[in-house]
Amino acid sequence: MHARDLVSYGIGVAILASAALLLRRQLASRLEDARPVVAEAARELSGEPDSVPYSALNQRYRLRRAAVAAMRADLRRLVAAESAFVADSGHATAVLPTTYYRYDITAGNVGRPIQIRPGGWWATIVNVNTTISCVVFVGAVDTVIPGARPGEPTCAGVS
């Protein structure tokens, strides 16, 4: 009877081992099927922007901020060059001589000529990639651009 019990235990262990292997394979298969779903959920929870419209909008704003920064930098260089000319000559000019007062303009920016007014001058610059333009004035307080400070570029446009 003892041998019969050992055989029964052996058969029972074999059946349990076979069942465990089958369950393991099924579980592994289901885990493989669930892996993409879990990865998608983790990506959504992490907040990583991957949608095309969001990325395009983000890129558009990034390019617009870069264009505005470049326009402001160009106008600051123009203020420095025009101020140097005024210090040397005693008067402002609509067209700076490029010999000593040259200032380079960033690619994509288009500057309009300097407008000389009583009490000062002003200039405008636009970027071909945005609807925003920047203006700077130097001289008496400008009433055209409320809140603008002389010598500091001010930008506005359709956002």
C-alpha positions as CSV (number, residue, x, y, z in Angstrom):
1,M,0.0,0.0,0.0
2,H,2.9,2.2,0.6
3,A,4.0,2.0,-3.1
4,R,0.5,2.8,-4.3
5,D,0.5,6.0,-2.2
6,L,3.8,7.0,-3.6
7,V,2.5,6.5,-7.2
8,S,-0.6,8.5,-6.3
9,Y,1.5,11.3,-4.9
10,G,3.8,11.2,-8.0
11,I,0.8,11.4,-10.3
12,G,-0.7,14.3,-8.2
13,V,2.6,16.2,-8.3
14,A,2.9,15.6,-12.1
15,I,-0.7,16.9,-12.6
16,L,0.0,20.0,-10.5
17,A,3.3,20.7,-12.3
18,S,1.6,20.4,-15.7
19,A,-1.2,22.7,-14.5
20,A,1.4,25.2,-13.2
21,L,3.2,25.2,-16.5
22,L,0.0,25.7,-18.5
23,L,-1.0,28.6,-16.2
24,R,2.4,30.1,-16.5
25,R,2.2,30.1,-20.3
26,Q,-1.3,31.6,-20.3
27,L,-0.2,34.2,-17.8
28,A,2.9,35.1,-19.8
29,S,0.7,35.4,-23.0
30,R,-1.7,37.7,-21.2
31,L,1.1,39.8,-19.8
32,E,2.6,40.2,-23.3
33,D,-0.9,41.3,-24.5
34,A,-1.2,43.8,-21.6
35,R,2.3,45.3,-22.0
36,P,1.4,47.8,-24.7
37,V,-1.7,48.9,-22.8
38,V,0.4,49.5,-19.6
39,A,3.0,51.4,-21.6
40,E,0.3,53.6,-23.1
41,A,-1.2,54.3,-19.7
42,A,2.3,55.1,-18.3
43,R,3.0,57.5,-21.2
44,E,-0.3,59.3,-20.7
45,L,0.3,59.6,-17.0
46,S,3.8,61.0,-17.5
47,G,2.3,63.9,-19.5
48,E,4.7,63.6,-22.4
49,P,3.3,65.6,-25.4
50,D,3.3,63.4,-28.4
51,S,0.2,64.4,-30.2
52,V,0.9,66.1,-33.5
53,P,-1.3,69.1,-33.0
54,Y,0.1,69.8,-29.6
55,S,3.7,69.4,-30.8
56,A,3.0,71.7,-33.8
57,L,1.5,74.3,-31.5
58,N,4.4,74.1,-29.2
59,Q,6.9,74.5,-32.1
60,R,4.9,77.5,-33.4
61,Y,5.1,79.3,-30.1
62,R,8.8,78.4,-29.6
63,L,9.5,79.8,-33.1
64,R,7.5,82.9,-32.4
65,R,9.3,83.6,-29.1
66,A,12.7,83.2,-30.9
67,A,11.6,85.6,-33.6
68,V,10.5,88.2,-31.1
69,A,13.8,87.8,-29.2
70,A,15.7,88.3,-32.5
71,M,13.7,91.4,-33.4
72,R,14.4,92.9,-30.0
73,A,18.1,92.1,-30.2
74,D,18.3,93.7,-33.7
75,L,16.5,96.9,-32.4
76,R,18.9,97.1,-29.5
77,R,21.9,96.9,-31.8
78,L,20.3,99.6,-34.0
79,V,19.8,101.9,-31.0
80,A,23.5,101.4,-30.1
81,A,24.6,102.2,-33.7
82,E,22.3,105.2,-34.1
83,S,23.3,106.5,-30.7
84,A,27.0,106.3,-31.7
85,F,26.3,108.2,-34.9
86,V,24.4,110.9,-33.0
87,A,27.2,111.2,-30.5
88,D,29.7,111.6,-33.4
89,S,27.7,113.8,-35.7
90,G,25.3,115.7,-33.4
91,H,22.2,114.7,-35.3
92,A,20.1,111.6,-36.1
93,T,20.0,110.0,-39.5
94,A,17.5,107.9,-41.4
95,V,20.2,105.9,-43.0
96,L,23.2,104.9,-41.0
97,P,26.5,104.9,-42.9
98,T,27.8,101.3,-42.9
99,T,31.4,102.3,-42.6
100,Y,31.5,102.7,-38.9
101,Y,27.9,102.3,-37.7
102,R,27.1,98.9,-39.3
103,Y,24.7,96.6,-37.5
104,D,23.7,93.2,-38.8
105,I,20.0,92.2,-39.0
106,T,19.0,88.6,-38.2
107,A,17.9,86.4,-41.1
108,G,14.1,86.5,-41.4
109,N,13.8,90.0,-39.9
110,V,13.0,93.0,-42.1
111,G,13.8,96.5,-40.8
112,R,12.1,99.6,-41.9
113,P,14.1,102.8,-42.3
114,I,14.5,105.0,-39.3
115,Q,11.8,107.6,-39.0
116,I,13.1,110.9,-37.6
117,R,10.6,113.0,-35.7
118,P,10.8,116.2,-33.7
119,G,12.4,115.2,-30.4
120,G,13.7,111.8,-31.5
121,W,13.5,108.9,-33.9
122,W,11.9,105.5,-34.1
123,A,12.3,102.3,-36.1
124,T,10.2,99.2,-36.7
125,I,11.2,95.7,-37.5
126,V,9.1,92.7,-38.5
127,N,9.8,89.0,-38.9
128,V,8.6,87.1,-42.0
129,N,7.5,84.1,-39.9
130,T,5.2,86.0,-37.5
131,T,2.5,88.6,-37.4
132,I,4.3,90.4,-34.6
133,S,6.3,93.6,-35.1
134,C,8.6,95.4,-32.8
135,V,9.2,99.1,-32.5
136,V,11.7,101.2,-30.7
137,F,11.8,105.0,-30.1
138,V,14.6,107.2,-28.7
139,G,14.0,110.7,-27.6
140,A,11.0,112.5,-26.0
141,V,8.2,110.4,-24.5
142,D,6.3,108.6,-27.3
143,T,2.5,109.0,-27.1
144,V,1.8,106.5,-29.9
145,I,2.9,103.4,-27.8
146,P,1.5,103.7,-24.3
147,G,3.8,102.4,-21.6
148,A,6.8,102.1,-23.9
149,R,10.2,103.3,-22.5
150,P,12.6,105.1,-24.8
151,G,15.4,102.9,-26.2
152,E,13.5,99.6,-25.2
153,P,11.9,97.6,-28.0
154,T,8.1,97.1,-27.6
155,C,6.4,94.3,-29.6
156,A,2.8,93.7,-30.5
157,G,0.8,92.0,-33.0
158,V,-1.8,89.3,-33.6
159,S,-1.1,86.4,-31.3
